[in-house]
């Protein structure tokens, strides 16, 4: 056989060279095609798992190899949308419209999800839910995107509705249980939240953020043994992780091991200088040791991070009282009581906003929610709630004033001036009336 093959190569060298070259090209082509498919799968996985930046290189290759593929352009649009590149997303979707000579359901959904991310979730919710009702293959994507938008705006009721549908569509997925636990916590349904977190960990034991939150919830319940169930494995896995060290320090404090608690927390606070619960625990530790001045410093640092931190206000009052500074202590205690009333009101309003039977419809109520978020440094949420107040009453003076001062503080003179003009206009209308 080999002798015959050698004879052919010797007798017809040009033909043999051509065949070999052809085989090499075929092999290279097959190899390239396999590689492109691998890049396509990797890009789809990255986008699905919320890692759009990692999908860029693979999608660039796929678009160059398959320039007329609608699924590739849709995925590229999705990636751009997730990155906040709405112009890029729209360009890809417009390409799909030209290729298909119209809009498929998948393209329509992606256009709608882009509107969700732009803040128009209420305008497109009904249409998107219809796709979910019709068992769209993109039901999980729809409910996840909508849930994220509602959670970002602290719209807990609609967020729960989306998360319930997400879990119904994908019962073995951990993320919606994690997110629903987060929402339930904010509705003061802590036990239900814990059940969702536990289910999330059953489905994905590698969710470090959920393990950390479970440890913290056990500490909030003053239950160090259950906290250690989560903390000890984390401490072995991440011995230098500042959040793990902080939680372990708080746990040792509750166990009465104050010396080790102080060592751990003082090490952690260098990397977590705005961790309110950590700062408050350090303040309590120092107050218990008779170090009222140090306790005051830690409490003030916590209030600098969040001026609405009620526990820090309470500790501050106690530390001032221990130093004999009674007038300052009384003022701090009075502020604490005012903030507690306001926080309870805000929580009540957020809960009512989550319940369709008790919707909040008063601009002043929305203003109060926005104002307390401004005080707490949560600017994005504050803007959302203040704008909801203006949607109900465009001339609501306290809201206009708050937004003018907010933009002045940000150095945005143009926006600040626009709100000042609206205040003047509202005052002028009031005089005419």
N, C-alpha and C positions, 0 to 999 in steps of 0.2 A: 504493500500500500504506500509506504513512505517513498519507495523507489519510484513508483508511478507518479506520485506528487512531485518529486524532484524532477522527473522528466518533463512534466507539464511546465513547471517554473522555468526550466532551462530552455524549453522549446518556445514558450510564449511569455516572455518576461514583461512585455508591455500590458498584456491582458491581465496578468497576475497582479501587477502593480496597481492597475485600475480597480480591480476587485478588492484588493486590500485597502486601498484608500477609501473606497465606498463603505466597506465594513467599519473602518475607523470613524467615518462621518456619522454612520448610523448609530454606532455606539455612543458617540459624543452627543448626538441629538437625543437619544433615549436618556442619557445621563442628565442632560440639561432639563428635559421635561420632568424627570423624577425630582430634580432639585427644585424646580419652580413649584411643583405640587407640594413639596415639603414646606416651602416658604408660604404658600397659600394657607395650608393647615395651621402653621405657626401664627400667621397674621390673624386668622379667624379666632384662634384660641386666645391670643393676647387681647383682642377687642372684647371678646365675651367675658374675660376675667377682669376687665377694667384696667388694662395696661396698654392704652392706645399708642403711647409713644413708642413702645417696642414693636409695633406693627408697621412702622413707616417704611423701613428698608424693604421688607417683604412685599408690601403693596406696590411700591415703586417698580419692583421687578415684575410683579404680576400684571400691572397696567401696561408695561412695555411689551410683554409677551402676549397678553390677551386684551388688546385695546378696545375690542368690541363686546366684551363680556359685561353684561348688566350686573350680575352678582358681584363682580370685582369692583365695579364703580359704586355699587350700593355700600359695600364694606368700606371703601375709601371715604365715602360720604359720612358713614357712621363714625369712623375714626376721627374725621375732621370735626364733626359735631361734638364728640366727646372731649376734644381738645379745645373747644370754644372757637374753632375756626369756621364760623358760619358761612362766610363767603366761599371758602373752599368746599364746604359740604354742599352748598347750593350749586356750585359749578359741576360737581360730580353728578348730582341729581338731574340737572338740566341735560347733561350728556345722556343719562338714562332715558329721559323723555324723547330725545332725538333718536336714540337707537331703537326704542320700542314703538316710536310714533304714538306716544300716549303714556299714561301713568298706570303701572301695575299697583296692586295692593301694597306690596313691599315699599315701593317708591312713595306712595301716598303716606304710609306710616312714618317713613323717615322724615318727610316734610313736616308732618304733625309733631313728631318728637323734637324737631328743631325749634318749633314754636314753644313747646314745653320748656325747653332750656332757655328760651328767651324771655320767659316769665308769663307766657300766655296759657298756662296749664288749664285754667278754668274755661277758657274759650274753646279748647279742643278736647276736653275730658270726655264728653258724651260720645263723640265720634270714635275716640280711641277705645273706650269701653265697649263699643259696639264690635270692634275688631276682636276684642278679648272674648266677648259673648259668642262670636262666630267661630271660636277655637282657632284663631290665627296662629300660625307657627311662630309668630313674633310676640305672643302673649306675655312671655316672661320679660322680654325686653321692654314692652310697653309698660307693664306694671312696675318694673324696677325704675324706669326713667321717671314715671309720674310720682312714685313714692319718694324718690330722692328730691324732686322739686317741692313736694308738699312738706317734707321734713325740713328742708332748707328754710322754708318760710314758717315753720312751726305750725303748720296746718295739720294737727294731729288726727282729726276725724277722717278727712280724705286720705291721709297717709295710711291709716289703718285699713281703710277699704281697699286700697291698692295692695297692701301687704297680704291681706287675707286672700285676695284673688291670686297673688303671686304664689303663695303657699299651696293654694288649691291646684294651680297649674303645675307646680314643681315641688311636690311634697318632700322630696329627698334633697333639696337644696338648703344649705345652712344659712346663706346670707339673709334671706327674708326673715328667718327666725331671729337672727342677730338684730336686724333693723327694727323688727316689731318689738323686741325687748326694749330697745332704746326709746321707742314711742311710748310704750306702756309705763316706763319709769316716769316720764314727764307727765303722765296722767295720774301719777301716784298709785299705780297698780303694780307695786313692787313685786309681790309674790307671783303675779302672772308674768312679769318681765323675767324673773328668775327661771321660771319654767321654760320660757322661750330660749333663754341663754343656754340652759342645760341641753335642750333639744339641739341647738346649733352645735354644741360641743360633741354631742353624740354623732352628728352627721359629719363634722369636721373637727377632730380633736386638735388640729394644728392652729386653731384660731386664737392666737396669743392675746389679741385685744379683748376677746370675750373672757378669757381666763383672768386677765387683769381686772376686768370689771366685776366679775364674780367675787374675786378676792376683796375688792373694795366694798361691794355690797355687804359682804359678811362682816367687814369691819364697821360699816355704818350700823349694822344690827348688833354691834358689840359682841361678836361671836368669833373670837380669835381661832378656836380649834378648826372651825369650818373654813376660815380664811386661809389657814395654813395648808389645807388640802390642796389649794390652788397655788399658794405662794412657794411652798417648799420645792416642788418640781421646777417652777419657774426660776427659783434662786439657783438651782443646780444647772439649769440650762443657760441662764443669762445672769451669771453672778455679778456682772458689772453694769447691768441695766439700771439706770437711775430711778425709773418708776418702780421696778421690783424692789430696789433698796428702800425707797420711800415707803412703800406699802408694808414691807417687813418691819421697818422702824415703827410705823403706827401700830402694827400688830404687837410688837414687843411692849409698847407703851400701855396698851390695853391689858397685857399680861402682867404688868407691874414691873417689868424688867427695864427700869428707867435708864440705867447707865448704857446698856446696849442700844436702847431706843434712841437716846440722844446721839450716840456715835453714828448710827445708821442715818438718822434724819439730817444731821448736820453735813454728812457726806453727800446726801442726795440733793439738798437744797441748793448747793453750788451749781448744779445743772438744771434744777427745777425751781427757779426763784419766784415763779408766779403760781405755784401749786398751792391753791387755797387750803385744802384739807391738811396738807403737810405743814404749812406755815401755822395753821391754827393749832395743830397738835404740838408743834414746837413751843408755841405760846403757852399752851396748857401745861406742858412739861416744866417750863421755867416758872410759871406761876405757882405750881405745886412745890417747887424747890425754893420758893420765897424770893425768886428773882423777878420782881414786878417790872423793873425797868426793861429787862430783856424781853419779857412777855409783851410789854407794850410795843416794843420795836417789831416783833414778829407779827403782832396783830395789825399794826399799821402797814406793814409790807403786804399782808393779805388784802387789806382794804385798798391799797394802791393798785393791786392787780384786779380787784373787783370791788368797787365802792358800795355794792349792794350785799356784800357778804355778811349775812345776819349773825353768824356765829363769831366772826371776827369782831363785829361791833360789840357783842356781848362780852367777849374776852377783854377787849379794850377797856370797857367800862369797869370790869373787875380789877384789871391791872392798875388803872388810875385810882380806883378806890383804895387799893392796897398801898398806894403811895401817898394817901391822904389828900389827893387832888379831887375833892368831892364835887365841886362845881363842874369840872370837866367830865367826871364820871357820870354825873346826872345828865349832862348834855349828850354824852355818848349813849347812855341808856335810853334817853328819849328818842334819839335818832334810830336806835335799834327797834324800838317799839313801833315807830312810824313806818320803818321799812318792812317790818313783819306784816303790818296791816296791808301795806301796798303789795307785797309779794303774794300774800294770800289772795288779794283781789285779782292780781294778774293771773295767778294759777287758776282761780275760779273762771276768769274770762276765757283763758285758753281752753279749759275743759268744756265750757259752754260752746265755744267756737267749734270744738270737736264733735259736739252733739247737735245734729240737725234739728232736734226738737227745741233747743234753747240757743238759737243763733244770737251772737252779739251784733247789734245794729246801731250802736251809738258811737258817733265820731269821738266823743270824749273818752270812751272806754278804749278805743283803739289807740288814741293818743297816749293814754297812761301806760299801755303795754309798750309802745314805742319808746316812751321817755325812760322807762326803767331799763330797757335794753341799752339805750344811749349811756346811761349812768354806768352800766356794767361793761361798757366797751364793746358791746356786740353790735357794731355799726350796721352790718348788712341786715340783720333782723330788725333793727330799729327803723331803718329806712322803709322796709317793707310795711311794717305796721303803721307808721306815720302816713305813708301813702294810702293805705287802706282807709285811714281816717279822712283824708282829703277826698277820696273817692265818694265817701258818704256826704261830706260837707266841704266843698272846695274852698270855702272862706273861713274854715275853722282856725281862729287866730292863734291859739296856743301851739297848734301843729305847725303852722306857717312860721311862727317865731322859733320853734325848736329846730326846724330844718334850716332856717336862715343862719342861726347861731352855729349849727353843726357844720355847714359848708364854710362859714367864716373861719371856724377852727381848723378846717382842712386846707384853708388857703385857696378855696375855689370861689373867687370874688364874683364871677359871673352868675353862678347858681344862687349864691347868697343874695345878690342884688335882685334876682328874679323873684325870690320869695319875699324880699322886702317890698317890692312893687305890688305883689299880690296882697300883702298886709295893708298897704296904703289904699289899694283898690277896695278891699273889704271894709276898711274904716270909712271910706268915702260913701259907699253904698249905705252903711249904717247911718251916716249923718243925713243923707237924702231921705231915708225912710223916716 
